[in-house]
């Protein structure tokens, strides 16, 4: 593979949402499904639900913040569920979300925090921290 093809492939892969290296120190990420979400809740997992839309500038600002939090070793047991606001409206309703750029934190079945339109790294980190057992 020549350099030009390698660069094109690297750009294409990095543009895919929710693609990350599978490492023991990174949070688990998956596309939201009711079955997977409920299974994570049943096992008492730390959960972050990220409801976003591809056209949303606030969602785009949140993404690198969530990505950075996902890579922290302290969040390796965090499960991040991605919900597409436009194509997963049943999930949006199930989660009682009113808009895209909504982040919802859970510890098992208990909602611990929720934010809408927040792009402050410290408050998003606090939202994730709310999932820790007390």
N, C-alpha and C positions, 0 to 999 in steps of 0.2 A: 504494500500500500504506500503510495507516495505521500509526501507531506500535505499536499493540497487536499487529498481525499481524507487523510487523517484529521485535519483541521475541520473539514466539513462535517465529518462524523462526530467529532467532539462537540461542535456547536449544536448539532441536532440533538444529541443525547442530553446535553445540559439544558436545552430548552424544554424538555419533557417535564411536566409537573410530577413531583413526588418520586423522582428517580434519585436514589441515593445508594451509596455503597452499603452492602450488607455487612455491618461490623457489630461487634458486641457492645460498642459504646454508643451506638446511635439508636434513637427512638424507632419503634416499629411504625411503619406508615402503610395505610391501605385506603382504598376507595370505600366509602361508607356503604355498608349493607346492614339491614336490620339484624340479620342473623349474626354477623360478626360483631356488631356493636353490643348486642345483648349478651353474647358469649363473653366479651371483654368485661361487661358489667358484672356478670355472674361470678367471674373469677376475682372480682375486686380490683381490677386494673386501674391504673392512673390513665385517664383518657383526655385527649384534647380533640374536640370536633372543630374543624376549620371549614366554615361555609363561605365559599368564594365564587366569584364569577370572573371569567377571563377578561372581560371588558372593564373591570372595576379598578380604578387607580389606587384606592385604599387597600384593596386585596393585594395588589402588586407590592405595595409598601409593606404590608404585613408579612409577606412570604419570606424575605431574607431574615426577618426577626425570628419567625417560627423555625426556619431552617437552622439558624444558629443555636436556638434552644434545643432543637432535636439532636444536635451533634454533641451536646454536653454530656459527659459521662453520668452526671447525676440524674439525667433524664432517660437513661438507657431502657428503663422499664415503662416509659410513657408510650401509649398507643395513640397515634394521630390518625384520625379519620377525616378524609377529604370529602366534602359534599359540594357538588356543583350546583349552585343556586338555580341555574336555568334548566338543567336536565334532571335534577333529582328533587322536584317539588314535593313529592310525598315525604321524603326525608326531612325537608325544610319544615313542613307542617308538623311532622312527628316531633321534631325538636323545638317547636314553637318559636321559630326564628322569623323575624319580620323582614330582614334584609340580608344582602350579602355583606361581607366583611364582619361576620359574626363569629366569635370564638367562644366555645363553651367547654368548661372544664368539669370533669367528673372524677370522683373516687368511687369506683364500683357504680352503684345505682344512684348515688347522691351527687347532684349538681353542686359544685363548690364555688363556681364563679362564671360570669358571662360578661362579654363586652361586645360592643358594636362600634365599628369605625375607629377603633383604637390603633394608633401607630407608634405609641410610646414604648420603646423596648423594656423599660423598667416595669411598667404596669402589665405588659403582656407576660413578662417573666413572673410577676407576682401572681397572675392568673394561673400559670402553669404550677407554681409553687403551692397554690391552694389545693392541689391534688395529693399532696403528701399527707400521710397519716399523722394525726395529732395525738 
